[in-house]
């Protein structure tokens, strides 16, 4: 358990502040609540095996390992909220006269986790997020909708998600292999037990691809360290993690636009 002084230092780091602010924005809550939820998520999961001394040293040395734990703790919480909220969406589907079933629920959940990628229209993004967070009645108030308007909007949104999912299955994906590697990386980062040795093993398994990512970026100062000695790559570890996440985002957006 972290002492009060260490917790104050942790929540004052730039990485924590930026991720807490982003989480608060995504879920429509205050920054204070976003900070509290992120802190609890960290203490319960990503930092549960870290001692007070581990966290203090990581803060003092500005270690990338702490930064990516903060970042993925934020993602963990956001995803869990979305999964819990799918029940509310299912109720709304039933109200709209739709017959929910297992496949449509899973497809819709996947789409809702990718709202910023799936819907270019900011109003549609906000509307879908509102349905997830506060349900039908409050969303109708917020967007000044009648029940008929709400049901029509929901039906169109769910139909679009369903069609988009099947279209992606039908169309050949020229980036499928690269996306598979990037998703494996995302799964690796999502595992709270992942350490530098696990990341080094991943780099070894995909050496040709990782080498291309690193070589093509001017942001990585010591490229050889990232490829061969990840544990001692310093700040380049955090830079590399950001490059991988950015590349995955670019490929997903490209597939949607194609």
Secondary structure, DSSP 8 states (H G I E B T S, - for coil): ---HHHHHHHHTSHHHHHHHHHHHHHHT--HHHHHHHHHHHIIIIITTT--HHHHHHHHHTT-HHHHHHHHHHHHHHHHHHHHHHHHHHHHHHHHTT----HHHHHHHHHHHHTHHHH---HHHHHHHHHHHHHHHHHHHHHTT--HHHHHHHHHHHHHHHHHHHHHHHHS--TTHHHHHHHHHHHHHHH-TT--HHHHHHHHHHTHHHHHHHHHT-SS-S-HHHHHH-GGG-TTHHHHHHHHHHHHHHHHHHHHHH-
